[in-house]
Amino acid sequence: MWVQALKRRLLGRPIPTTLEKHERLGRVTGLAVFASDALSSSAYATEEIFLILVLAGTAALHTSVPISLGITVLLAIVVTSYRQTILAYPSAGGAYIVSRENLGTYPSLVAGAALLTDYVLTVSVSVAAGIAAVTSAVPALYPYRVELCLAGVALITVANLRGVRESGRVFAVPTYAFVGSYVLMIGWGIVGWLRGAYVPGPPPASAPGTEELTLFLALRAFASGCVALTGIEAVSNGVPAFRPPESRNARHVVVALGVILVGLFVGITVLANVFQLVPLEQETINSQLARRVFGSDSLLYYVVQAMTMLILVLAANTSFADFPRLSSFMARDRFMPRQFANRGDRLAFSNGIIILAVLSALLLVVFRGDTHALIPLYAVGVFVSFTLSQTGMVRFWSRERGPRWRMRAVLNAVGALATGIVTLIIATTKFTHGAWIVILLIPLIVLTLMSIHRHYANVADQLSVEGAEPDQPPVPHMVLVLIGDVHRGVLLALRYARALSSNARAVYVDTDPERTRRFEDRWGKWGGGMPLVVLRSPYRSVVGALLEYLNQLQAHAPDHFVTIILPEFVPARWWQHLLHNQTALLIKGALLFRRGVVVVDVPYHLDR
């Protein structure tokens, strides 16, 4: 069919399961796939700090440097903690798995719900920030930011549906180009500053602030800057996607990620203070910095903006790598629909990828592609998962012991304490600015996950063969052939009915007396002697008359099964289905939930 042909052209040919190991990632592509989210946060983390501090006036912006250093210390603690997690869980050590095995079901569901929420927000924030970089360089595109965001989500979705290795190739070039362009910008800026080549511009006229620089405001700025840590956990979630030795490769990647992120984040914050930059509505801090370093008309300025846009849009790939994988783990444990555990033609968890794309696109539409409107919702979930994961690791080391277990437990305890404090800071300082939505949403998701698990448990209990008798007598049944006319498809169904039972009967619903008379004349010739039951339907409802007749049969013989045979001709072309009524489909839908009724469809395929 044309749908399959389009799918093959867009996504590529199916990949056999035997080639799964060949689709795994090395360190270079692994850094591009799993670290792009964290690396890209350097493109907006500094600005988020500035947006809070500027409330106390431009003189308060210098506080961003010690705040960024505090975030750097926190980042080092988290990276060290996750190296421990990867060592202990080489088969995948995300917050959900660590919490499930060490803290129990409920903490693991909180961790899973927090991460699922954060992954959706990661896609929305990253894409919105990437498009903001474009509109900063080309202001004429600002009115179309939502459409551009949706196009970015579609691009990443297709790339991920093509499979793991191909998505790694797609994202490797822009990731390293982004790092290279930012290292050049920061290095060039520092050298020029030390040489005295740049003269800081005067502060803007609106320098006075509307609030005092209080501890609460500083903590709020710290909480906003902590978005720099989002994405760190992605490597531990995706350990199985690396080539052997998986654990060693993942640990190298998470360290490289931490080193690069610290350099970019601190470098941008320092230079933004050196040049006395302030937040502007339609231009990002990073865009202003690139203009000051390279000049507004420089090709390098547009290169930096282009790389920023690419990495921010493609940073959403981290979520596209981890959301489907986490969903598959939770589906395996029967907390999410089983479809999420299935791999698609290209060895990707296609259902998870598609759901993530739909949810993130919906957020972008609702919040009009505004990064600053989405940021307050951000980071709550990821720090909740950080805290639960590191707490679980403390329990793991105290139970498993092993070499240097005390030191390892202390490292994870420090990580749990630090991230727990930051979680409280974020929840408190951002609560009235939108964090309450996520704080309310996580328990609702947990309740939904528990409901799904209860459903699967009930299904398993009711389908269990324990206590059932292995040898039971055949079930008596009645065979009905539901017909609306006499044609070749009906004749085939009659032959099939006679093969099932010698006592089969035909059922016809009378909705038009004249038409029924003509039908009975033809039935006498082609019915082959099969008994015919005509149901009167004064309100012209085929389904209603049939259901009433079934009620009578099942009331008279409650221990019998009723087999209903539906003759149905199948047009040669898909669009020809639209030219025919769908009575058979309606009947199947009405009888699907009725006990003791079996519906058999007998198709007759047309040639043209």
C-alpha positions as CSV (number, residue, x, y, z in Angstrom):
1,M,0.0,0.0,0.0
2,W,1.0,3.6,-0.5
3,V,1.1,4.1,3.3
4,Q,3.7,1.4,3.7
5,A,5.7,2.8,0.8
6,L,5.7,6.3,2.3
7,K,6.7,4.9,5.7
8,R,9.7,3.0,4.2
9,R,10.8,6.1,2.3
10,L,10.5,8.3,5.4
11,L,11.8,5.9,8.1
12,G,13.8,3.4,6.1
13,R,13.6,-0.4,5.8
14,P,12.9,-2.5,8.9
15,I,16.0,-3.6,10.9
16,P,16.1,-7.3,12.1
17,T,16.5,-7.9,15.8
18,T,19.8,-9.7,15.2
19,L,21.4,-6.4,14.3
20,E,20.4,-4.7,17.5
21,K,24.0,-4.6,18.9
22,H,25.2,-3.0,15.7
23,E,22.8,-0.2,16.3
24,R,24.4,0.7,19.6
25,L,26.4,3.9,20.3
26,G,30.0,4.7,20.8
27,R,31.3,7.4,23.1
28,V,31.3,10.1,20.4
29,T,27.7,9.5,19.2
30,G,26.6,8.6,22.7
31,L,27.6,12.1,24.0
32,A,25.7,13.6,21.1
33,V,22.5,11.6,21.8
34,F,22.4,11.6,25.6
35,A,24.3,14.8,26.5
36,S,22.8,17.3,24.0
37,D,20.0,18.3,26.5
38,A,22.4,19.1,29.3
39,L,24.9,20.8,27.0
40,S,22.2,22.9,25.4
41,S,21.0,24.2,28.7
42,S,24.0,26.4,28.7
43,A,22.2,28.4,26.0
44,Y,19.5,29.6,28.4
45,A,20.6,28.8,32.0
46,T,22.5,32.1,32.4
47,E,19.6,34.1,31.0
48,E,17.2,32.5,33.5
49,I,19.4,33.6,36.4
50,F,19.6,37.1,34.9
51,L,15.8,37.3,34.5
52,I,15.3,36.9,38.2
53,L,18.2,39.0,39.4
54,V,17.3,42.0,37.2
55,L,14.2,42.4,39.3
56,A,16.6,43.9,41.9
57,G,18.3,46.1,39.3
58,T,21.2,45.7,36.9
59,A,23.6,46.1,39.8
60,A,22.4,42.8,41.2
61,L,23.4,40.9,38.0
62,H,27.0,40.4,39.3
63,T,25.5,38.0,41.8
64,S,25.0,35.6,38.9
65,V,28.7,34.6,39.1
66,P,28.7,33.1,42.6
67,I,25.3,31.6,41.9
68,S,26.8,29.9,38.8
69,L,29.7,28.6,40.8
70,G,27.3,27.2,43.4
71,I,25.4,25.4,40.5
72,T,28.8,24.1,39.3
73,V,29.5,22.5,42.7
74,L,26.0,20.9,42.6
75,L,26.7,19.7,39.1
76,A,30.0,18.1,40.1
77,I,28.2,16.3,43.0
78,V,25.4,15.0,40.7
79,V,27.9,13.8,38.0
80,T,29.9,11.9,40.7
81,S,26.8,10.4,42.1
82,Y,25.6,9.2,38.7
83,R,29.0,7.6,38.0
84,Q,28.3,5.5,41.0
85,T,24.8,4.7,39.7
86,I,26.2,3.6,36.3
87,L,28.8,1.4,38.0
88,A,26.1,-0.3,40.1
89,Y,23.5,-0.6,37.4
90,P,25.3,-1.3,34.1
91,S,22.0,-2.6,32.5
92,A,20.4,0.8,33.0
93,G,20.3,2.8,36.3
94,G,17.7,5.5,35.9
95,A,15.8,6.9,38.9
96,Y,12.9,4.6,38.3
97,I,14.8,1.4,38.3
98,V,17.1,2.4,41.2
99,S,14.1,3.5,43.3
100,R,12.1,0.4,42.5
101,E,14.8,-2.0,43.6
102,N,15.9,-0.1,46.7
103,L,13.0,2.1,47.9
104,G,9.9,0.2,46.8
105,T,7.0,0.7,44.4
106,Y,5.6,4.1,45.4
107,P,8.9,6.0,45.4
108,S,9.8,4.4,42.0
109,L,6.4,5.6,40.6
110,V,7.1,9.1,41.9
111,A,10.5,9.0,40.2
112,G,9.0,7.7,37.0
113,A,6.2,10.2,36.9
114,A,8.7,13.0,37.6
115,L,11.0,12.0,34.8
116,L,8.2,11.4,32.3
117,T,6.9,14.9,33.0
118,D,10.4,16.4,32.8
119,Y,11.1,14.7,29.5
120,V,8.0,16.3,27.9
121,L,9.0,19.7,29.3
122,T,12.6,19.1,28.0
123,V,11.4,18.8,24.5
124,S,9.1,21.9,24.8
125,V,11.7,24.1,26.5
126,S,14.6,23.0,24.2
127,V,12.7,23.5,21.0
128,A,11.2,26.8,22.2
129,A,14.7,28.1,23.2
130,G,16.1,27.0,19.8
131,I,13.5,28.9,17.9
132,A,14.1,31.9,20.2
133,A,17.7,31.8,19.0
134,V,16.5,32.0,15.4
135,T,14.0,34.8,16.1
136,S,16.8,36.7,17.9
137,A,18.9,36.7,14.7
138,V,15.9,37.2,12.4
139,P,13.2,39.2,14.3
140,A,10.8,38.9,11.3
141,L,10.2,35.2,12.2
142,Y,9.0,36.0,15.7
143,P,5.3,35.9,14.9
144,Y,5.8,32.3,13.4
145,R,7.6,30.9,16.4
146,V,4.9,28.3,17.2
147,E,4.9,27.0,13.7
148,L,8.7,26.8,13.7
149,C,8.6,24.9,17.0
150,L,6.2,22.3,15.7
151,A,8.4,21.9,12.6
152,G,11.3,21.3,14.9
153,V,9.4,18.6,16.9
154,A,8.4,16.9,13.7
155,L,12.0,16.8,12.5
156,I,13.3,15.2,15.6
157,T,10.5,12.7,15.7
158,V,11.2,11.4,12.2
159,A,15.0,11.2,13.0
160,N,14.3,9.1,16.1
161,L,11.8,6.9,14.4
162,R,14.5,6.0,11.9
163,G,16.4,4.3,14.8
164,V,19.1,4.8,17.4
165,R,22.3,4.8,15.3
166,E,20.9,7.0,12.6
167,S,19.7,9.5,15.2
168,G,23.1,9.5,16.7
169,R,24.7,10.3,13.3
170,V,22.2,13.1,12.8
171,F,22.8,14.8,16.1
172,A,26.6,14.3,16.4
173,V,27.6,17.0,13.9
174,P,25.4,19.9,15.4
175,T,26.3,18.9,19.0
176,Y,30.1,19.1,18.4
177,A,29.6,22.2,16.2
178,F,27.7,23.9,19.0
179,V,30.4,23.0,21.5
180,G,33.2,24.2,19.1
181,S,31.4,27.5,18.3
182,Y,30.8,28.3,22.0
183,V,34.3,27.4,23.0
184,L,35.5,29.8,20.2
185,M,33.1,32.6,21.4
186,I,34.1,32.2,25.1
187,G,37.8,31.9,24.3
188,W,37.7,34.9,21.9
189,G,35.7,36.9,24.4
190,I,38.1,36.2,27.3
191,V,41.2,36.9,25.2
192,G,39.7,40.2,24.0
193,W,38.6,41.2,27.5
194,L,42.1,40.5,28.9
195,R,43.7,42.5,26.1
196,G,41.2,45.4,26.7
197,A,39.8,45.1,23.2
198,Y,36.2,45.4,24.5
199,V,34.8,48.4,26.2
200,P,31.6,47.6,28.3
201,G,28.6,49.6,27.3
202,P,26.7,51.7,29.8
203,P,23.9,50.1,31.8
204,P,20.4,50.7,30.3
205,A,18.2,53.5,31.6
206,S,16.0,51.0,33.4
207,A,18.8,50.0,35.8
208,P,16.9,50.4,39.1
209,G,15.0,47.3,40.2
210,T,11.5,46.7,41.5
211,E,12.6,44.4,44.3
212,E,15.3,44.1,46.9
213,L,18.1,41.6,46.5
214,T,17.0,39.3,49.3
215,L,18.0,35.8,50.1
216,F,14.7,34.5,48.6
217,L,15.4,36.3,45.3
218,A,18.9,34.9,45.2
219,L,17.5,31.4,45.9
220,R,14.9,31.9,43.2
221,A,17.7,32.9,40.7
222,F,19.6,29.8,41.8
223,A,16.6,27.6,41.2
224,S,16.1,29.0,37.7
225,G,19.8,28.4,36.9
226,C,19.5,24.8,38.0
227,V,18.0,24.0,34.6
228,A,21.6,23.7,33.7
229,L,21.5,20.2,35.4
230,T,18.6,18.9,33.4
231,G,19.6,16.0,31.2
232,I,22.4,14.7,33.4
233,E,20.5,11.6,34.3
234,A,19.9,10.7,30.7
235,V,23.2,8.8,30.4
236,S,22.4,6.4,33.3
237,N,19.0,5.7,31.7
238,G,20.5,4.8,28.4
239,V,23.5,2.6,29.4
240,P,22.2,-0.4,27.3
241,A,22.3,1.8,24.2
242,F,26.1,2.0,24.4
243,R,28.5,-0.5,22.8
244,P,30.3,-2.9,25.1
245,P,31.7,-2.3,27.7
246,E,28.5,-0.3,28.2
247,S,29.2,0.8,31.8
248,R,32.7,2.1,31.1
249,N,31.6,4.0,28.0
250,A,28.6,5.6,29.9
251,R,30.8,6.7,32.8
252,H,33.3,8.4,30.4
253,V,30.4,10.2,28.7
254,V,28.8,11.5,31.9
255,V,32.2,12.9,33.0
256,A,32.9,14.5,29.6
257,L,29.4,16.0,29.8
258,G,30.0,17.5,33.2
259,V,33.4,19.1,32.2
260,I,32.0,20.6,29.0
261,L,28.9,21.9,30.6
262,V,30.8,23.6,33.4
263,G,33.1,25.3,31.0
264,L,30.2,26.7,28.8
265,F,27.9,27.7,31.6
266,V,30.5,29.5,33.8
267,G,32.2,31.1,30.7
268,I,28.9,32.5,29.4
269,T,27.9,33.8,32.9
270,V,31.3,35.5,33.4
271,L,31.4,37.2,30.0
272,A,27.7,38.3,30.3
273,N,28.8,40.2,33.5
274,V,31.9,41.5,31.8
275,F,29.9,43.1,29.0
276,Q,27.1,44.2,31.4
277,L,24.4,42.4,29.4
278,V,20.8,42.5,30.5
279,P,17.8,40.4,29.4
280,L,15.8,41.7,26.4
281,E,12.3,40.5,25.4
282,Q,13.2,39.6,21.8
283,E,16.9,38.8,22.0
284,T,18.6,36.2,24.2
285,I,21.6,36.9,26.4
286,N,23.7,34.5,24.3
287,S,22.8,36.4,21.1
288,Q,23.8,39.6,22.8
289,L,27.1,38.1,23.9
290,A,27.8,36.8,20.4
291,R,27.2,40.2,18.9
292,R,29.6,41.8,21.4
293,V,32.3,39.2,20.8
294,F,32.1,38.9,17.0
295,G,30.1,41.9,15.9
296,S,26.5,42.1,14.5
297,D,27.5,41.7,10.9
298,S,30.1,38.9,11.4
299,L,29.5,35.5,9.9
300,L,30.7,34.0,13.1
301,Y,27.7,35.6,15.0
302,Y,25.3,33.9,12.6
303,V,27.2,30.6,12.9
304,V,26.8,30.8,16.7
305,Q,23.1,31.5,16.4
306,A,22.6,28.7,13.9
307,M,24.5,26.2,16.1
308,T,22.5,27.4,19.1
309,M,19.3,26.8,17.3
310,L,20.3,23.4,16.1
311,I,21.6,22.1,19.5
312,L,18.5,23.5,21.3
313,V,16.1,21.9,18.9
314,L,18.1,18.7,18.7
315,A,18.6,18.7,22.5
316,A,15.1,17.4,22.7
317,N,16.6,14.2,21.3
318,T,17.8,13.3,24.8
319,S,14.1,13.0,25.8
320,F,13.3,11.2,22.6
321,A,16.0,8.7,23.6
322,D,15.0,8.3,27.3
323,F,11.2,8.9,27.4
324,P,10.5,5.8,25.2
325,R,13.1,3.7,27.1
326,L,11.7,4.6,30.5
327,S,8.2,4.0,29.2
328,S,9.3,0.5,28.1
329,F,10.7,-0.3,31.5
330,M,7.4,0.8,33.2
331,A,5.4,-1.1,30.6
332,R,7.4,-4.2,31.3
333,D,6.4,-3.8,35.0
334,R,2.8,-3.3,33.9
335,F,2.6,0.4,35.0
336,M,2.1,1.7,31.5
337,P,0.3,0.3,28.4
338,R,2.1,-2.8,27.0
339,Q,2.4,-1.1,23.6
340,F,5.2,1.1,25.0
341,A,7.4,-2.0,25.5
342,N,7.3,-2.9,21.8
343,R,10.0,-1.9,19.4
344,G,9.1,-0.7,15.9
345,D,10.5,-1.7,12.6
346,R,13.7,0.3,13.2
347,L,14.4,-1.1,16.7
348,A,13.1,2.1,18.2
349,F,10.3,2.3,20.8
350,S,8.1,4.0,18.3
351,N,4.9,4.3,20.4
352,G,6.8,6.2,23.1
353,I,8.4,8.5,20.5
354,I,5.1,9.4,19.0
355,I,3.3,10.1,22.3
356,L,6.2,12.3,23.5
357,A,6.0,14.3,20.2
358,V,2.3,14.8,20.6
359,L,2.5,15.9,24.2
360,S,5.4,18.3,23.7
361,A,3.7,19.8,20.6
362,L,0.6,20.4,22.7
363,L,2.6,22.2,25.3
364,L,4.2,24.4,22.7
365,V,0.9,25.4,21.3
366,V,-0.7,26.1,24.7
367,F,2.3,28.2,25.9
368,R,2.8,29.8,22.5
369,G,6.4,28.7,22.2
370,D,7.5,30.9,25.1
371,T,10.6,29.6,26.8
372,H,10.2,31.7,29.9
373,A,6.6,30.6,30.4
374,L,7.7,26.9,30.3
375,I,10.8,27.3,32.5
376,P,8.9,27.6,35.9
377,L,7.5,24.1,35.2
378,Y,10.9,22.8,34.5
379,A,13.5,21.1,36.7
380,V,11.0,20.2,39.5
381,G,10.6,16.7,38.2
382,V,14.2,16.1,37.4
383,F,15.4,17.1,40.9
384,V,12.8,14.9,42.5
385,S,14.2,12.0,40.5
386,F,17.8,13.0,41.4
387,T,16.9,12.8,45.1
388,L,15.1,9.5,44.9
389,S,17.8,7.9,42.7
390,Q,20.7,8.9,45.1
391,T,18.7,7.9,48.1
392,G,18.1,4.5,46.5
393,M,21.9,4.2,45.8
394,V,22.7,4.8,49.5
395,R,20.4,1.9,50.3
396,F,22.0,-0.2,47.6
397,W,25.6,0.2,48.9
398,S,24.5,-0.4,52.5
399,R,22.8,-3.7,51.4
400,E,25.3,-4.9,48.7
401,R,28.5,-3.7,50.5
402,G,31.5,-4.6,48.3
403,P,34.8,-2.7,47.9
404,R,34.9,0.8,49.2
405,W,31.1,0.7,49.8
406,R,31.2,3.2,52.7
407,M,32.9,5.9,50.5
408,R,30.4,5.2,47.7
409,A,27.4,5.4,50.1
410,V,28.7,8.7,51.4
411,L,29.1,10.1,47.9
412,N,25.5,9.2,47.0
413,A,24.2,10.5,50.4
414,V,25.9,13.9,49.7
415,G,24.2,13.8,46.3
416,A,20.8,13.0,47.8
417,L,21.1,15.7,50.4
418,A,22.2,18.3,47.9
419,T,19.5,17.6,45.3
420,G,16.9,17.2,48.1
421,I,17.6,20.7,49.3
422,V,17.6,22.1,45.8
423,T,14.2,20.3,45.2
424,L,12.7,22.2,48.1
425,I,14.3,25.5,46.9
426,I,12.8,25.0,43.4
427,A,9.4,24.0,44.7
428,T,9.3,26.9,47.1
429,T,10.6,29.7,45.0
430,K,8.8,28.6,41.8
431,F,5.5,27.4,43.3
432,T,3.5,30.5,42.4
433,H,5.2,30.9,39.0
434,G,3.9,27.6,37.6
435,A,5.7,24.9,39.6
436,W,2.5,24.0,41.3
437,I,1.3,22.5,38.1
438,V,4.0,19.9,38.1
439,I,3.7,19.3,41.9
440,L,0.0,18.5,41.3
441,L,0.6,16.6,38.1
442,I,3.1,14.1,39.5
443,P,0.7,12.6,42.1
444,L,-2.1,12.4,39.4
445,I,0.3,10.5,37.1
446,V,1.2,8.1,39.9
447,L,-2.5,7.4,40.6
448,T,-2.9,6.7,36.8
449,L,0.1,4.3,36.8
450,M,-1.3,2.5,39.8
451,S,-4.7,2.1,38.1
452,I,-3.0,0.7,35.0
453,H,-1.2,-1.8,37.2
454,R,-4.4,-2.8,39.0
455,H,-6.0,-3.4,35.6
456,Y,-3.2,-5.7,34.4
457,A,-3.3,-7.6,37.8
458,N,-7.0,-8.1,37.5
459,V,-6.7,-9.3,33.9
460,A,-4.0,-11.8,34.9
461,D,-6.0,-13.1,37.8
462,Q,-9.1,-13.6,35.7
463,L,-7.2,-15.3,32.9
464,S,-5.3,-17.6,35.1
465,V,-5.9,-21.3,34.5
466,E,-5.3,-22.2,38.1
467,G,-8.3,-24.1,39.3
468,A,-9.8,-24.6,35.9
469,E,-10.7,-28.1,34.6
470,P,-8.4,-29.1,31.7
471,D,-10.9,-31.3,29.9
472,Q,-14.4,-29.8,29.6
473,P,-17.2,-30.8,27.3
474,P,-17.8,-28.8,24.1
475,V,-19.9,-25.7,24.5
476,P,-23.3,-25.9,22.7
477,H,-23.8,-23.0,20.3
478,M,-26.3,-21.6,17.9
479,V,-25.1,-20.2,14.5
480,L,-26.8,-17.2,13.0
481,V,-26.0,-15.7,9.6
482,L,-26.9,-12.0,9.5
483,I,-27.7,-10.9,5.9
484,G,-29.0,-7.8,4.4
485,D,-29.2,-9.0,0.7
486,V,-28.5,-12.0,-1.5
487,H,-25.1,-11.8,-3.2
488,R,-22.0,-13.9,-3.7
489,G,-20.5,-12.9,-0.4
490,V,-23.7,-14.1,1.3
491,L,-23.5,-17.5,-0.5
492,L,-19.9,-17.9,0.8
493,A,-21.0,-17.1,4.3
494,L,-23.9,-19.7,4.1
495,R,-21.4,-22.4,3.0
496,Y,-19.2,-21.5,6.0
497,A,-22.2,-21.6,8.4
498,R,-23.3,-25.1,7.2
499,A,-19.7,-26.2,7.9
500,L,-20.0,-25.1,11.5
501,S,-23.5,-26.4,12.2
502,S,-26.3,-28.3,10.5
503,N,-28.8,-26.2,12.4
504,A,-27.6,-22.7,11.3
505,R,-30.3,-20.1,10.5
506,A,-30.3,-16.8,8.6
507,V,-31.4,-13.6,10.2
508,Y,-32.7,-10.6,8.2
509,V,-33.9,-7.3,9.7
510,D,-36.9,-5.8,8.1
511,T,-36.5,-2.0,7.7
512,D,-38.6,-1.6,4.5
513,P,-41.5,-4.0,3.8
514,E,-41.2,-3.7,0.0
515,R,-37.5,-4.5,0.1
516,T,-38.2,-7.4,2.4
517,R,-40.7,-8.9,0.0
518,R,-38.2,-8.8,-2.9
519,F,-35.5,-10.3,-0.6
520,E,-37.8,-13.2,0.4
521,D,-38.4,-14.0,-3.3
522,R,-34.7,-14.2,-3.9
523,W,-34.0,-16.1,-0.7
524,G,-36.4,-18.9,-1.8
525,K,-34.0,-19.5,-4.8
526,W,-30.6,-19.0,-3.2
527,G,-31.1,-19.8,0.5
528,G,-30.5,-23.5,0.0
529,G,-33.2,-24.5,2.5
530,M,-31.6,-22.7,5.4
531,P,-34.3,-21.4,7.9
532,L,-34.8,-17.6,7.7
533,V,-35.8,-15.5,10.7
534,V,-37.2,-12.0,9.7
535,L,-36.9,-9.4,12.5
536,R,-39.3,-6.5,12.4
537,S,-37.7,-3.1,13.1
538,P,-40.3,-0.3,13.0
539,Y,-37.6,2.2,13.8
540,R,-35.3,0.9,11.1
541,S,-32.5,0.0,13.5
542,V,-30.6,-3.2,12.4
543,V,-28.4,-3.3,15.6
544,G,-31.4,-2.7,17.9
545,A,-33.5,-5.5,16.4
546,L,-30.5,-7.9,16.5
547,L,-29.7,-7.2,20.1
548,E,-33.4,-7.7,21.1
549,Y,-33.4,-11.1,19.3
550,L,-30.2,-12.1,21.1
551,N,-31.7,-11.2,24.4
552,Q,-34.5,-13.6,23.7
553,L,-32.2,-16.4,22.6
554,Q,-29.8,-16.1,25.6
555,A,-32.7,-15.9,28.0
556,H,-34.1,-19.2,26.6
557,A,-30.7,-20.9,26.5
558,P,-28.2,-19.1,28.8
559,D,-25.6,-21.9,28.6
560,H,-25.3,-21.7,24.8
561,F,-22.8,-19.7,22.8
562,V,-24.2,-17.7,19.9
563,T,-22.0,-17.5,16.8
564,I,-23.0,-14.6,14.5
565,I,-21.6,-14.8,10.9
566,L,-21.2,-11.5,9.1
567,P,-20.9,-11.7,5.3
568,E,-18.8,-8.7,4.2
569,F,-17.5,-7.8,0.8
570,V,-14.1,-6.0,0.7
571,P,-13.5,-3.4,-2.0
572,A,-10.3,-3.6,-4.0
573,R,-9.3,0.0,-3.2
574,W,-9.1,1.6,0.2
575,W,-11.1,4.7,-0.8
576,Q,-14.0,2.5,-2.1
577,H,-14.8,1.7,1.6
578,L,-16.1,5.3,1.9
579,L,-18.8,4.6,-0.6
580,H,-20.4,1.8,1.4
581,N,-22.2,1.8,4.8
582,Q,-20.4,0.3,7.7
583,T,-23.2,-1.8,9.2
584,A,-20.9,-4.8,9.8
585,L,-18.5,-2.6,11.7
586,L,-21.3,-1.2,13.9
587,I,-22.6,-4.7,14.7
588,K,-19.1,-5.9,15.7
589,G,-18.7,-2.9,17.9
590,A,-22.1,-3.4,19.6
591,L,-21.4,-7.1,20.2
592,L,-17.8,-6.8,21.4
593,F,-18.6,-6.5,25.0
594,R,-21.5,-9.0,25.1
595,R,-20.9,-12.3,26.9
596,G,-21.6,-15.5,25.2
597,V,-21.5,-14.1,21.6
598,V,-18.9,-14.9,19.0
599,V,-18.7,-12.8,15.9
600,V,-17.1,-14.3,12.7
601,D,-16.4,-12.1,9.7
602,V,-16.5,-13.9,6.3
603,P,-14.9,-11.5,3.8
604,Y,-15.6,-11.7,0.0
605,H,-12.8,-9.8,-1.8
606,L,-13.7,-7.8,-4.9
607,D,-11.3,-7.7,-7.8
608,R,-11.9,-4.1,-9.0
